[in-house]
Amino acid sequence: MTHSHASATTPKLTPELTPTVEELEAQERRLVFRRFTFADAWALGSLLVELARERQAPVAIDIHRAGQQLFHAALPGSTPDNDAWIARKRRVVERYGSASYLVGARFRAKGTTFEESSRLDPDAYAAHGGSFPITVEGVGVIGSVTVSGLPQLQDHRIVVEALEHLLGDQA
């Protein structure tokens, strides 16, 4: 009985669970800063810590700008492995100028995978959700904000949620 109930609700959730490339690209166009300061990095990182604590999410959080780490936090349940994932996802954002989840989705939309077709070392690059470009109006991508510790779409979503909240406050 429970099984049939779960399968009955699954189709409704499917579009929500796998955003399209177009939806992901729209997020990037929308989530743009006028400026991004050390204070903005602290506000964004602190907000992510708050969201993760509310959800008891075992994540590590990282914000980089122009090659400098501006924020890092590791919450209970996270491990050094999360820091390795952060570095791999962040390199994808730095290389492609797009969210790590979007880069993976673009490869999947072409019927392949990032690992099969990017020609990049999978020990150094991971097109898994959780790293999002920090983009400044009139400048472009200047850094990244990354979360690791949840399933990749949840990592992506918590970052997007924090950016929407912070950018909503700036407006």
N, C-alpha and C positions, 0 to 999 in steps of 0.2 A: 504494500500500500504506500509506504513512504517512497519507495523507488519510483512508482508511477507518478507520484506527486512531483518528485524532483525532475523527472524527465519531461513532465508537462510544462514546467517553468523554464527549463533549459533553452528552448527555442527563443523565448522572449529576451533572454539575456545575451544570446549569441552576438547580435550586432554591437551591443555595448561592450562585450568582452574583447572584440577584435576591431579596433577602430581602423578605418580605411586610411590609405596613404594620404588622401585628400584631407581627411579630418585631422591627421597628424600635422600636415603642412599648414593647415589653418591655425592650429595651436601656435606654431612657430611664428607665423605672421602677426598674431595677436599679442603674444607675450614678449614685448619689446620694451626695454627701459629707455628713458630719456637720458639717464646717466647711471653709472653703477660704481658706487663708492665703497670704501671699507665699511662704512656704517650700513650700507645696503646689504653687503655680504653678511654682516653680523645679524641684521634683521631677518634675512632669508634663512640663514642657518638656524637661528634661534626658533623661528617659526616651524621649520622642519623638525627640530628636536621636540617641540611642543606637540605637533601632530603625531609624531612617532610614539611619544610617551603615552598620549591619550589612547592609542591603539595597541600599546604594549608591543610595538614592532621592534624586532631585534636587528636594527639597521646601523650602518655607518653612513655618515653624511659628509660630503666634501664640496667645497667651493673653491675654484681656481679662477684667477684672472691673470692673463698675460704671463703664464708660467709660474705664478706665485700662489701658494696655498693660502687663502684668506680665512678659511674656516674648516674645521674638522671636528667631528664628534662621533663617538662610538657608544651606542646604547647597550644595555644589558642583553646578552644573547648574541651580539655580533661577535665576529671572530677576525683574526688577521686575514682570512680568506676574503672577507668583504672588502678590505683595503685593496687587495689584488684585483678584484672585480671592478672596483672604482677606477683604478688606473687604466684597466683595459677598456672600459666603457668611455672614460674621459678621452682617451686617445682617438676613439672613433669620432667623437664630437669635434675634436681639434682637427682631424684629417678631413672630415666631410662637411663640417659646418652645420650639421643637423643633429637632431636628437638620436641617440643610439638606437632607440626603439624604431624610429622612422627609417633609419638606414637599414636595419634588419628587415623591416616591412617592405622596403623597395626591392630588396633582393628576392624576398618571398613572392612579391607580385610578378616578378619576371620568371617565376617557376624554378628558382634556384635558392641557394642559401649564401649568406655572407661568407661562411667558412669555405664553401666550395668555390666561390667565384671572385672574392675580393683580392686574392693573391697576397693577403696580409697574414702575418704570423698570428695564429689564434692564441698564442701565449702572450701576445702584446696587445691584441685588439679583440674586443667583444661587442658585437652589434646586438646587445641585449638591453632591454629597457632599463631606464634609471638615470641616464645622463642627458641633460638638456642644455642647449647652448644659451649662454647669457649674451643677448644681443642688445646693442645700443643703437638707437635711432641715428641714422646718418653715418654710422661707423661700421657696424656689422658685428660679427661674433667676436667677443673679447675674452670669453671664458666659458666655464661650465659649472653646473650644479649637479651633483650626482648622489644618488642613494643606492645602497646595496644591502640586501638581506631578505627581501620579500620576493615572491614570484615577479618576473620582469615587468609585467603590465602594472602590477601594484606599485613597484618602484617608480615607474614612469608616472603613474597617476598622482602619487603623493607629491612629486616634484611639481607637476602641473598645477595641482591644487594650491601649493604654497606660492607659486609664481602668480597665479590668478589673484590670490588674496593680497599679496604684497603690491602688485601692480594696480589693483583696485584701490588700495589705500593711497597710492601715489597720484592717481588721477584727480 
